């Protein structure tokens, strides 16, 4: 009894008496604040510490940006850890193929009154000794095999999900990179349009000074300059947002400035003459999300086999061995006795559930339903992939035609603007004609930049939809 009091006193001393209990907020009309809030805030601050450095003097290519994102984006680590957990689950399932061996130590004291004749004698027996206990399932009609197959398929599904995370991140980097290039190009186009507007305004003001133009002409030129300045500021704001989007995709803070390779420095995109049938075949062979669905179907099939095995018996071997078991006994009016020996027992056990109220039946029905649902979901994914590939293929063809039209539009608008300015200088055309040509040229510049970046983005989308991005290494360009 003495050692029990010591343990009780130690537990009582270690128990915090004044620790406030964590509960719900005291009322609904006030924000919640507690002592735990400061600790959580400090942990949240640690998440904002920059983990990776960016070289502010370097111009990153798309391939370098992709490599940076794959190493730094936290989504890849989430998928990686999930794959590691699935791998551990497979090893756990495989461990059932081996026997379980445990070391045990038995200690027991029995005290009772034993009747001899007409008198009760008090008897105390103490037993202590180490031992080993073994448990091994010899046969279970495929239950363990089903669990192992399901765990292996789930690991494959997690690995395909890991690959799909990389596929999505690669495309996100490419998409945000091309949107940034478009924003930068729009800023350049807006600056060129502002330069044209200020030039026309200066010419109109000079003509007004010499009496060759009217005040409405000068005011119209000033309005065109103000509009060009407004468009430039809008383009700069879009560029800032695009920089932040790219930084977030790379796994760094949006406030970090990262320089990228400009649109004019990129080589012309390489167009591959692939039919829609070829693109569909490649997508069905290498899209990781579809392969993940197929692996899920295999896991569901294994679960069905495991559920069916529950209808059959299992055979187990159980053994226990003790070495050097020490026994002591005290009996009233008799001297103390001792004994040391070896003990052991082996059991071959057959477990067979004959009735369980329909649990096995419904478990099998559930496993079959989940298998059918997984197979149907794979077919849904297959149809979605076909539609995505078809749309991306059509978008590429449309982008290529728009690129040709934008090139022709920019050339025509440039000639029209130059002719309008020259005619206005000689007094043949009005300022309204010049400003109209200027607006058309600004729109043509915007369309040209958008069309050039759109072709690159649409090609990256085709590679994303077909799964070709998974065949591109970190050192390969995506153009």
N, C-alpha and C positions, 0 to 999 in steps of 0.2 A: 504493500500500500504506500510505502514511503516514496518510491520512484514515481507513482502516479501523481502524488501531490507536487513533486518537483516539476513534472511536465506541465501540470495545470498552472503553476505559478509562472513558468516561462512563457506559456502561451498568453496568459493574462497580461504580463509585462510587455509583450511584443505587440499587443493589440492597440492601435491608436484610439485614444478615447475622445479626442477633440476633433477628429477629422470630419469635416462636413460631408454629408451624404450628397452624391450627385443626383439631381432630380430634374424635373421639367421646369421651364420658366415659371416664376410665381404668378404672373398674370399675362394677359394677352395684349395689354395696352402699353407695355414698356419693352424696350429691347432687353435681351438677356445678357447679363454680365456676371461672371463668376471668377473664382481664383484660377480655374483651368483655362480661362480665355487668354491670359498673358502667355502661358506656356505654348498654347496652340499658335499664337501669333508669332512667337519666336521661331517655331518650326516652319511656319509659312514663309518667314523672311529668308530662311536658309534655302528655300526653293528658288528664290530670285537671284541667288549668287551665280554669276556667269561660270559655266562649266568648260567652255571651249573658247579659245582665242581666235580672232579673225585678223588676218593681215590687212590693214587698212590701205597699204600701198599696192596691193596685188589686184589685178583684174582676173576674176575667176571665170573660167569657161564653164559651159553647161556640164561637161563631164566631171569637172572638179566640184561643182555645186552638188551634183548627185552623190558623189563619193562622200562629201562632207555631211550631207543629210542622212545617208545610210549609217554613218558612224555616230551621229549626234542626235538624231531625232528620237525622242523617248518612245515612240510607238514601236520601233524595231526592238527595243529592249523588252517592252511588254509582251510582244509576240514571242520573243526568244525565251523569256522566263516561262511562258505558258508551255512551250515545247519541252523545256526542261522538266516541268511538272508532269507532263504526259509521259515523258521517258521514265521518270521515277515511278509513275503508276504502272507502267509495263513491267518494270523490275519487281514491283510488289506482287503483281499477278503471277509472274514467273516463279516467285519464291514459294508458291503453294505446291510446286512440283517436288520440293525437298522436305525432309522431315524437320520438325521443330523440336529442338533440344533445349531444355531449361534446367538450370541448376537450382536445387531447392534445399532448404534447411528446415527440418521439422523439430519442433519443441512442444512438448505436451506434459502437463501435470494433471493426474487424475486422483481425486481424493473421495473415498466413499466408505461406508460401513458394510462389511461383508458378514453374512450370517453363517456361523458354524454351530450346528446343534441348536442350542437355545440362547446363544450369546452372539452379539454383534461385535465384530472386531474392526477397528478403524484401519484402513489400508491406503497408502499413498504410493503411486507409481509415477516416476518421472522418466520421460523419453526424450532423447536428443540425438540428432544425427543428420549428416548431409546426404544428399541423394541427387539422382538425375531422373528427369522425366522426358520421355520421347513420345511424340505424336506424329503419325504419318498416315496420310490418306493413300491407300493402295489403288483404289479404283472408284471412279465416280461417274462413269458413262458420259464423259466429255464436258462436265461442268467447268472444270479448271481450264480445259482447252478453249472453251467458249469465252471465258473471261480473259484469257491471254490474247486470243484473236481480237476481241473487242478493244483491249488496251492497245494492241499493236496498230489497229486501224485508227484509233483515236490519236495515237502519236503521229501517224502519217497525215491525218487531217490537220493536226496542229502545225506540222512542218509545212504543209501546203498553205495554211493560213499565214505562217511566217513569211513564206515567199510572196504571198499576195500582199502582205504589208509592204514589202520592198517594192513590188510592182506599183502600188498606189503612191508610195512616196516618190518614186522616180517620176511618175507622171505629174504629181503635184509640183515637184521642183521644175519640171519642164514647162508646165502650164504657167506657173507664177513667173518663171524667168521670161517667157515670151510675152506675158502681159506687161512685165516691167520694160522689156525692149520696146513694146508698143507705146507705153507711157513716155519713155525717153524720146522716142521718135516723134510723138505728138508735141512734146515740148519744143523740139527742134523746128518742127513745122510751124508751130505757133510763133516762135521767135522770128522765123523768116517772114511770116505773114505780118507781124508787127513792124518789121523793117520796111516791107512794102508799103504798109499803111502810113508810116511816118514819112516815107519818101513822097508819096502822093500828097500828103497834107502839106509838106514843105513846098511842093510845086504849086498847089492851090493857093497857099498864102502868098507866095511870090507873085503869082498872077494877079491876086487881089490887090497887092501893093501897086502894081503897074497898071491897074485898071482893066486887066484882061479877063478877070473873073468876077463873079458876083459873091456876095457874102453867103448866100445859101450854099454855094459850092464849097467854100472854106469850112462852113459848119458841117456839111456832109462828110468832108474829109476828116474833120476832128471826131465825128461820131464813129467813123470806120476805124480810126486809131484806138478810140476807147474800147470798141468791141474787140479789136485784136488784143488789147491789153487784158481784157476780161477773159478771153479764151486762153491766153497764156497762163494766167493765174490758175484757171481751172485745170489746165494740163499739168502744171506743177503740183497741184494738190493730188491729182491722180497718180503722179509719179511717186510722191511720198507714201501713199497708201500701198502702191505696188512694192516698194522697197520693204515696208513692214510685213506684207504678206509673204514675201520671199524669205525674210529673216525668220518668221515664225515657222515656215515649212522646214527650214534648215535646223530648227531646234535651238535657235538663239533668240535673244530679246529683240523686239522690233526697233528698239532705239539704236541698235548696232548698225553702223554703216558698212555696207559691203559693196565693193565695186565689181561690176560684171563686164564681160565682153560685149561690145556694142553691136548693133544690128549690121552696120556697114562692114564690120570685120568678119562676119560669118560667111563662109562659102555658100554657094548656091545649093539649095537642097537637092538631094539625089532622089529622083522619082523612080520607083520600081514598078514595072508593068505586071502587076498581080491581078488576076481575076478575082471576083468575089468568091468563087468556089475555093480558090486557093487560100484566101484569107479565112474563110470559115473553117476549112480543114485545120489550119494552123491554130486557130482559136480553140477548137475542140480538143486538140492534142496537148496544148500547153497552158491553157488558162488555169492558174492555181486555184481559183475559187471553184471552178467546176471539178477539178481533181479533189478538192477538199470535200465537195458534196458526195463524190463517188466513194471516197474513203469513209464518209459517214454512213453510207449505205452498207458497206462491208462491216462496220462496227455494229450496225443494227442487226445484220444477219447473225453475227456472233452472239449477240444478246438473245436472239431467238433460240439458238442452239443451247445456250446456257439455261434458258427457261424450260426447254424440253427435258434437259437432263434431270430436273428436279422430280420428274415422275419416276425415276429409277433409284435403286438403293446405292449407297456408298459404303465402301469397306475401309475400315481404319484399323491401324495397328497402334496400340498404346502400351507403353512399357514404363516401369518405374523400378529403379535400382537404388539401394541405399548401402553405403559402405561405412562400417564402423559405428553402427547404431549403438548408443550407450543407454542402458536402462538401469534405473535404480528403484528399489522398492522398500517401503517401510510398513511393517505390520505390527499392530499393537501386541506387546509382550514377546515379540520375536526380533531377532537381530536384523540389521539392514542387509539387503541383498543387491548384487550388481550383476549385469550381464552385457556383453558386447558381441554382436553378431552381424552378419550380412543379410539384408532383406531384399526382395525383388518380386515383381509381379508383371506378367505380360498378358495383354488382352487383345483379342481379335474381335472387332465389333462391327456389326452390320446395322446401318441406320436406313430405315425405309419408312417414309411417311405414307401411311395408308389413307388418312383422311385429314383434310385441313380446311374444310368449309369452303372450298373453291378458290383458295388463294393461288395455288399453282395454275389452275385453269385461267384465271383472270390475269395473272402475271404473264402467261404465254400470250393471251390475247393482246395485252398491252404491248409486249415486245413485237408482235407481228404488226400491230397498228403503227408503231413507231417506225418499223422497217418500211412499211408501205408509204408512210408520210415522207420518209427520207428519200425513197425512190422517186416519188412524185415531185419533191422539191428539186431533185437533180434535173428532172425534165423541165421544170419551170426555169431553172438557171440556164439550161441549154437553149430554151427559146429566147430568153433574155439576151444571151450572148449573141445569138444569130441576129437579133434586131439591132444590138449595139454595133456589131461589125458592119451590118448593112448601112446604118446611118453614118458611121464614121467614114466608110468608103464613099458614100454620096457627098459627105461634107468636104472630103479632099478634092473631089472633082469640081465641086462648086467653088472652092477656094482657089483652085488653079485658074478657072475661068474668070473669077473676080480679079485675080492678080493681073491677068492679061488686060482686062478692061480698065483696071486702075492705072496701069502703065500708060495705056493710050489716053485715058482721061487726063492724067498729069501732063503729058506732052502737049495735048491740045490746049489745056488751060494755060500752060506756060506761054505758048505762042499767042494765045488770045490776049493775055494780060500784057505781054510785051507790045503787041500791036495797038492795044487800047491806050497804053501810056504814050507811045510814040505819036498816035493820032491826036491825043489830047494836047501834047506839046505843040503840035502844029495848028491847034484850034479846030481840028476836023471833028473830033468826038467830044462829048460832054463828060463832066466829072462823074455823072451817074453811071455812064458806061464803064468808066475806069473802076469805080467801086464795085460794080457788078462783076467785072472780070476779076477783081481782086478777091471777092468772096468765093467765086468759083475756083480760083487757084488755091485758096486756103482749104476749101473742101476737098479738092483733088489731092493736095498734100496729105491731108488726114486720111483719105481713103487709101492712098498708096502705102502709107506706113501700116495701116490696119490690115491691108491685104497681104503685105509681105510677111508680117508676123502671124497672120491667120494661117497661111500655108504651112509654116513651121509647126504651129500648134495643132493643126489638123493631122499632119503626118505623125506627130507624137501621139495623138489620140488613137490613130489606127494601130500603132505599135502597142499602145496600152490595151486596146480592146482585143487584139489578137494574142496578147501575151508575149509579143516579141521583145518587150522591155526586159523580160527575164533572161534573154540571151545576150543582153548588152552588158558588158563589164563596166566597171567604174571608169576605165580609161578610154571608152568608146564614145564618140560623139553621137548625139541623138538627132542629127540633121539628115 
